[in-house]
Amino acid sequence: MESYRMWIKSGKSWLGTYRKKLFIGTICKVIPIVLVLFIGFGVIMSAIDGDKGDELIQAGMTGLGFGVFISVIFLLLLLPGLSTSRMSRNIKKAVNLLNMSETEQEQLGREMLEAAKNSANILDYELVAPNSNKTPARFILSRNYACLWGSSPLVILVRLSDVAQIRPETEEKTSTTYGSQSSTMHFLTLYTVIFYYKGSENQDGDTGMGFFDESIRDRVFEMLSKRA
């Protein structure tokens, strides 16, 4: 099971690298903006009330305190969703859904590690859509398996020998983002690759991979079509 364990480890490393990048970017870019906004708001509101001198400084420090508090909450909400342990759990869950034996799991691991050595078998991109926060995604195609990391669910795995037909389709979706005092409804188009399994009577497909960018969906479909 060495190859299978190494593949799971590679998934954790992939997500961990992005988490580090996001954490550093948040500290260097987002948090300073939040702190400046809260400090500025505190000083402006204090000045409107007629405060001067030390009172303005105190208002700025109060704003700084609120900014730090909000920044910490933001990080606590953001990072658990990018937990490397969560990545590991979802890989194992996707494998279990296919009822793989240990031998097949080892074959899966070997194929995926080998596929990762060739850029033609991998498509890396970022999710750009409401609530996505530009999180990373990766499509991996081996000889017998297709796998998507970073989608919803976090890991989607397809055994290609189970598939009778693959179709590109389009779905209209809605998404809601929530603010402190209001919520916004977004209408978006989801571009999908739908897998129809052999012997299945499901007219809507048995599993699918969704993308917010049509060009990315088309590239994935092209990779799968060449492998079919």
C-alpha positions in Angstrom: 0.0 0.0 0.0 3.0 2.2 -0.2 2.0 4.0 -3.5 -1.5 4.6 -2.2 -0.2 6.2 1.0 2.2 8.3 -1.0 -0.6 9.5 -3.2 -2.7 10.5 -0.2 0.3 12.3 1.1 0.8 14.1 -2.2 -2.8 15.4 -1.9 -2.2 16.7 1.6 1.0 18.4 0.4 -0.8 20.0 -2.6 -3.5 21.5 -0.3 -0.9 22.4 2.3 1.2 24.4 -0.1 -1.8 26.5 -1.1 -2.9 26.9 2.5 0.6 28.4 3.3 0.3 30.7 0.3 -3.2 31.9 1.3 -2.2 32.4 4.9 0.8 34.5 4.0 -1.2 36.5 1.4 -4.0 37.1 4.0 -1.5 38.4 6.6 0.3 40.6 4.1 -2.6 42.0 2.1 -6.1 41.4 3.6 -5.4 41.9 7.3 -3.5 45.3 6.9 -6.5 46.6 4.9 -8.9 45.5 7.6 -6.9 47.1 10.3 -6.5 50.4 8.4 -10.3 50.5 7.7 -11.2 49.9 11.4 -8.6 52.4 12.7 -9.8 55.0 10.1 -13.4 54.4 11.0 -12.7 54.8 14.7 -10.8 58.0 14.2 -13.4 59.5 11.8 -16.3 58.7 14.1 -14.4 60.2 17.1 -13.6 63.3 15.1 -17.3 63.7 14.1 -18.1 63.6 17.9 -15.7 66.5 18.4 -12.9 64.5 20.0 -9.3 65.7 19.7 -5.8 64.8 20.6 -5.6 61.8 23.0 -9.2 60.9 22.4 -8.6 60.5 18.7 -5.6 58.2 19.5 -7.7 56.2 21.9 -10.4 55.8 19.2 -7.8 54.6 16.7 -6.5 52.0 19.2 -10.1 50.9 19.8 -10.5 50.5 16.1 -7.3 48.5 15.9 -8.5 46.2 18.6 -11.7 45.5 16.7 -9.7 45.0 13.5 -7.4 42.4 15.1 -10.5 40.6 16.5 -12.2 40.5 13.1 -8.9 39.3 11.4 -8.5 36.5 13.9 -12.1 35.3 13.4 -11.6 35.5 9.6 -8.5 33.2 9.8 -10.2 30.8 12.1 -13.1 30.4 9.7 -10.9 30.2 6.6 -8.1 27.7 7.5 -10.2 24.7 8.7 -11.7 24.4 5.2 -8.2 24.0 3.9 -7.1 21.4 6.4 -4.7 18.8 5.0 -6.4 16.2 7.2 -9.7 17.0 5.5 -8.1 16.4 2.2 -6.9 13.0 3.4 -10.3 12.0 4.7 -12.0 13.0 1.4 -9.6 11.1 -0.7 -10.2 8.0 1.4 -14.0 8.6 1.2 -13.9 8.9 -2.6 -11.9 5.6 -2.8 -14.4 3.8 -0.5 -17.3 4.8 -2.7 -15.8 2.7 -5.5 -15.4 -0.3 -3.1 -11.8 -0.8 -4.1 -9.7 -3.7 -2.8 -6.3 -3.0 -1.4 -4.7 -4.2 -4.7 -6.8 -1.7 -6.7 -6.0 1.0 -4.2 -2.3 0.4 -4.7 -2.8 0.5 -8.5 -4.7 3.8 -8.2 -1.9 5.3 -6.1 0.7 4.1 -8.6 -1.2 5.5 -11.6 -1.9 8.8 -10.0 1.7 9.3 -8.9 2.9 8.4 -12.4 0.3 10.7 -14.0 1.5 13.7 -11.9 4.9 13.4 -13.6 3.4 14.5 -16.9 1.9 17.9 -17.2 -0.4 16.6 -20.0 -2.2 14.6 -17.4 -2.9 17.5 -15.0 -4.9 20.7 -15.1 -4.4 23.1 -12.2 -6.7 26.1 -11.9 -8.5 28.3 -9.3 -12.2 28.4 -8.5 -13.6 31.8 -9.4 -17.2 32.1 -8.3 -19.2 33.4 -5.3 -18.0 31.9 -2.0 -15.0 30.2 -3.7 -12.3 32.5 -2.4 -10.1 31.4 -5.4 -9.4 28.1 -3.8 -7.2 25.7 -5.8 -8.5 22.8 -7.9 -6.7 20.1 -9.8 -7.9 17.6 -12.4 -5.7 14.4 -12.7 -6.1 11.8 -15.4 -4.4 8.4 -15.3 -4.8 5.4 -17.5 -7.8 4.0 -15.6 -9.0 6.9 -13.3 -10.1 10.5 -13.4 -9.9 12.5 -10.2 -10.8 16.1 -9.3 -9.4 17.8 -6.2 -10.9 21.0 -4.8 -14.4 20.8 -6.1 -17.6 20.0 -4.2 -17.2 17.4 -2.8 -13.6 18.1 -2.2 -12.5 14.9 -4.0 -14.3 13.3 -6.9 -12.9 10.0 -8.3 -14.1 8.0 -11.3 -13.1 4.6 -12.4 -13.0 4.9 -16.2 -13.8 1.2 -16.8 -17.2 1.9 -15.2 -18.1 4.6 -17.7 -20.2 4.0 -20.8 -20.5 7.6 -21.9 -19.2 11.1 -21.0 -21.1 14.3 -21.9 -20.4 18.0 -21.5 -23.4 19.8 -20.1 -24.5 23.1 -18.7 -26.6 23.9 -15.6 -28.0 27.1 -14.3 -27.3 27.5 -10.5 -27.9 30.1 -7.8 -25.6 31.0 -4.9 -26.0 33.3 -2.0 -23.3 35.3 -0.2 -24.1 36.6 3.2 -23.0 40.0 4.6 -23.3 41.4 8.1 -26.7 43.0 7.3 -27.8 41.7 3.9 -27.5 38.7 1.6 -26.9 38.7 -2.2 -28.3 36.1 -4.6 -26.0 35.2 -7.5 -27.1 33.5 -10.8 -24.3 31.5 -12.4 -23.7 28.9 -15.0 -22.0 25.6 -14.0 -20.3 23.8 -16.8 -20.2 20.1 -16.1 -18.7 16.8 -17.3 -21.3 14.1 -16.6 -20.4 10.4 -16.4 -22.9 7.7 -17.4 -22.1 4.3 -16.0 -22.4 1.0 -17.8 -25.7 -0.7 -17.1 -27.2 2.3 -15.3 -30.6 3.6 -16.1 -30.0 7.0 -14.6 -30.9 9.5 -17.4 -29.3 12.4 -15.6 -25.9 10.7 -15.2 -24.3 8.9 -12.3 -21.7 11.4 -11.2 -20.2 14.6 -12.5 -17.5 17.2 -12.2 -18.5 20.8 -12.2 -16.6 23.9 -13.4 -17.3 27.6 -13.3 -15.3 28.2 -16.4 -16.4 26.8 -19.8 -12.9 26.7 -21.2 -11.7 24.6 -18.2 -14.6 22.2 -18.6 -13.8 21.9 -22.3 -10.2 21.1 -21.6 -11.1 18.4 -19.1 -13.6 16.9 -21.5 -11.0 17.0 -24.3 -8.5 15.1 -22.0 -11.1 12.5 -21.2 -12.2 12.1 -24.8 -8.6 11.5 -25.9 -8.2 8.8 -23.2 -11.5 7.1 -24.0 
